[in-house]
């Protein structure tokens, strides 16, 4: 097994990290629900939290990929 994905310079550990991050973001979105805004204990289950979490994940993955694309 090589240390890089075929035809890229992105190391496998980075690919795996991005996949794990995206899987976690999908899970957060999948489990989001309407919550009582008066109960701060459920904020991590809310749609706004899921939106922010997934956006942050996508920005991180994009930044990582751009780093490797811009190396050329």
Buried (B, 14 or more C-beta within 10 A) or exposed (E): EEEEEEEEEBBEEBBEBBEEBBEEBEEBBEEBEEBEEEEEEBEEBBEEBBEEBBEEBEEBBEEBBEEBEEEE
